[in-house]
Amino acid sequence: MGKGTIDQRYQLKETSTKNYPQRTEKNVRNSDGTAIFTISPNITGGSKKTAELAAKHDKPWIHLHRGGYEEPERLLR
């Protein structure tokens, strides 16, 4: 397996678009849930859009940030 190659066992497929907002929406829509990790307690930019897309598609999501939750593993269940 070469540098930058993803092992076939993960069965990933490259999206047909180079438009990252479309790729993000497809990833959110096809996921079981989304975890958003930030340093700041505020969600901004692309992370905010990801949270909005998760809500739009009725998908669970969680925002974890430095200094935030004491028991993130409990929240991720």
N, C-alpha and C positions, 0 to 999 in steps of 0.2 A: 504494500500500500504506500503510495507516494505522499509526499508532504502536502497537506491541505486536502487529502482525499478522505471522504467519510466512508467508513466500513459499510459494506452492503447489508450487514445484519440489521441496520437501522431502517432499512426500506424507505429512505427519504427520496422525495422527488423534487426537482428544481421547479420553481414556478415559472410560468411562461412570461411574466412581466418583470420589467426592471423598475417599475414604480413601487417604491417601498411602502407607501400607504396601502396599496392593494395587496401586497405580500403580507403585511401585518394583519389586515382584515382576514385574509384567507387563513393565516396561522391561528388567529384567535377563534375563528368560526370552526376550524377543524380540531380544536384542542378540547381536552376535558376540563381545563381551567388554566388560568394565567397567574403567575407570580411576578410582580413588578418590584424590583429591588432598586432603591435609591439611597443616596447619602442623606439628602434633605427630607424632612417630613412632608414637603410639598411636592405634589406630582405636577410636572410641567412638560411641555413639548410632546415628543413622541410617546413618552410614558403615559401622559394624560390621554392622548388619543387612543392608546391601547386600552386603557381602562374604559373609555367611552365605548369603544367597539365591543368589549366584553359585555357591557351592560346592554348594548343594542342587540346582541345575539343571545342574551339571557344566559351567559356563561359565568361561572364563578371566577372571581379574581380576588387577589389580596395584594396589598401594598406593604412591603416590609422595608423599613429604613433604619439607619444607624440610630441607636438610642430609642428605638420604638418598643415593640412588644417584648415582654420578658419570656413568653412561651410561644414562639412562632410555630414550633412543631405541632402544638395543639390546634392552632388556627388553620394549619394546612391540611388537617384531616378531613 
